[in-house]
């Protein structure tokens, strides 16, 4: 299920539901995320499709991660996540494709995401104070990727794995001619 109108409606409803469940007003979320109230309102009404960077800022302000945001929220606890049922989202700005691999509702603090990052793609995730203690590994399967985590830059080759703290700023960049395919293994247990 790629970036369909139905999935955009799901994003809008999920954002509003998370905000309301925390009794946050649009102004509260705007202040906390550093995103305009008007933009959040447009996203919640399904009139705007958020970029990965924008959505990450909103998730952090809501105390969740992109992985948990894209989980369907059902507590089935089914330990099996079939590929055909996994949620897929395409970033409207870069075209990167994000697949939520982990089974939903198991209570595991680990989320696995598969990403296909197009040639020339670049996404920056700003440092978020609400993500302190959360960590992730990036395991590159195919292609090359230039990763900046905090003040360090790494050029990753297929098979390489990079550990990062979510509280640091990150830049994912593929200046190469072929797509990069990798897994993000996110640990929500604060260390």
Secondary structure as GFF3:
##gff-version 3
##sequence-region A 1 191
A	DSSP	alpha_helix	5	21	.	.	.	ID=ss1
A	DSSP	alpha_helix	26	33	.	.	.	ID=ss2
A	DSSP	alpha_helix	37	44	.	.	.	ID=ss3
A	DSSP	alpha_helix	52	61	.	.	.	ID=ss4
A	DSSP	alpha_helix	66	70	.	.	.	ID=ss5
A	DSSP	three_ten_helix	83	85	.	.	.	ID=ss6
A	DSSP	beta_strand	88	90	.	.	.	ID=ss7
A	DSSP	beta_strand	97	100	.	.	.	ID=ss8
A	DSSP	beta_strand	110	117	.	.	.	ID=ss9
A	DSSP	beta_strand	122	125	.	.	.	ID=ss10
A	DSSP	three_ten_helix	129	131	.	.	.	ID=ss11
A	DSSP	beta_strand	135	142	.	.	.	ID=ss12
A	DSSP	beta_strand	144	149	.	.	.	ID=ss13
A	DSSP	beta_strand	152	157	.	.	.	ID=ss14
A	DSSP	beta_strand	161	165	.	.	.	ID=ss15
A	DSSP	beta_strand	170	173	.	.	.	ID=ss16
A	DSSP	beta_strand	180	187	.	.	.	ID=ss17
###
